[in-house]
Amino acid sequence: MRLRRLEVRHFGKFENLSVEFGPGMNLLYGANEAGKSTLVAAVSAIFCGAAAGRPFRPWNGAGPTSVALLLEDGQGELLLRRDLASGQLDWQALDGRGQAFGQVRLTDDPPGRRQLHELWAARLGCASALVPLCLQAVAESAARPGLETPLGRTDGAPDGVDGRQLEQALADDYLALTRHNSWGWSAPRDGALDILAGQLEAVEKEWYQARQAAKELARLQARIADLAAELDQDRHDYARGASLLSHLRGSDVEGEEEAPEVWLANAGSRQELERELAKTGLPRELPPGLPDLLDESEALRQKLVVLQREEAGLQEQLRRHTLPPWRRLAGCLGAAWVLALPATWLKMPGHMVLLVAVGLASAAAGGFFGCRWRRLHACRRQLKQPRQNIEQQRSELHEQRQDLEERLECLGLSAAPIELVRMRKNLPRHRALLAELAALDEGPKEANGALDDAIPESGPAVDAGPHEMDLAVAEQQLEEFGAGIRRREGELQTLQKQAETLQSAWAALPAIEERGEILRDEDLRLRRRRDVLATAMDLLRGTLAEVQQADGEELAVAIGDCLERLSGGRLNRIRLDGEGLLQLADAEESWHPLEQFSRAVQEITVLATRLALVRLARPTAPPALLLDESLACFDRNRRSELLRVLEGMAEGQQFIVCSHDEQLKRRAEREGWTVIRLAAARRVATGSRPERRQDDGQLSFL
């Protein structure tokens, strides 16, 4: 594929210029600032996008900026025209007679560039992933292939598949789920799984709070019921006491003064019994089935104790069949053998007796320990089944214990073993205290009936006389008893408010559980998707790495062949490192980055890389190469050698060399190159002589 004609309009210094190129070797000759680099930038703008032509805006600022390029290959002609203001590219295919048969208009954005790469891949007959590097190599763009940027296929994917875009899409999907990954990616925000984990944590916290509220509610309800029953009884006692005092104040019946004393004594006894009842650890009203649960807990505890004793007996049997100490005996026998064997070797007197004695002692010790080991092994086999039975029974008892604890928690009682033993021990005393309280409740009723019979229906009030002091004490005690009732009424109201709050929290438990189930299902779904994406990412990265390594090796071989031809066999060892950067071998066969070598070695390596890229893209008819002062850093002999090599390659490829060297122009004319001359740039007019005298030559420099 060769370049036939380049047209530029309002591009850099050129307002309207058309340049015709010939086959084989071409020389674009002109002095400095003649516009050689501007034309190379125009070709780069067509191939690599409008951004490559932005530094070369029109100097006069008039007219639309556009560049056009006519190419020719075995399929016909191809006309490319790009508007640099909008970045739009017109792709027009021409047949052998110059008739257009296919036209495509492309934009300078990722979809448009992707479509352009596909068109180039179809035109060149190569992989679409190799097209960007090939076009950069043709135009010698700012990103010089092989020096500042990594080489190799850009995606490492099979033909027709954009591996890097697929990898980026998978990465975006994965980071949308979670920012935690094993590939070192960073995400700007939390993913759906991270947000969901916070929501699950909040729901779990609410669930635990609701469960705790349910347990606290059961305890409060039991406390409220006990306190309400106590208050009802105390109010009844207080009313009877107030009635007795009012009757005694207005009556002179003998013997009536004993009723308040009896009532107050009963009230004090009741408070003492209530305190003793609270110490038992049992609720005032025993829940149905609590005694059976306590008996069941005690039976389970006894069974566990029996199992522990049986296990201790098995351990004792196993301990009696352990091996006796053997290390010291083995040391003595080893020392005896150390003495007997050299004596036998040296045939010392009595060596046979010593050898036989040591052998008999070793045999006796071995037989003894072997017998003990067989007994121990037999004992362990005998104890294996009983130990398994004990473990199975213990497991069953633990399951029964867990079920018992759950039933106790439903009753609002503690399931700790110590509390269960204490409650079972205090159960008879609890029942006795309840019976005493019931007896006290019956006593005041009989006293009240006797008092009603003794009080007259009518009669004048008389002075109590010496009993006035006892009545005052009784009134004070009754007042204190009423204050205690009011204090406990306030406590009851506080407990009822707390119970209402806990009731609302407990009522929200079903909704919390339902929301938790929904969040867990969503979390499971997202985790499965995350695992699928992670597996796909690992497979894709592995495939990309394998294909890129294979393509890198192929590219390194191609660059080495071109480098050997260009350098006359002096340089041929080259490779790509893990990051896709070029490395050369020195005389000592050590590998070094390309930047550590001289400028001449770097330039010849870059030229070899460009040749290899275009030949890999299209081996039969490689695209043309533009060389903008690429030979300026070489001396005369090395440049002549390179030119001979390029002239040999020019039979199947086009080279366009940009230079201002007069000797190179004479060589090109002598060898029959196509020489294209560019006119030198005009000088900017300076100021007048008075102006130059006033500014001391500063403006004249411009």
Disulfide bonds with the S-S distance in Angstrom:
none
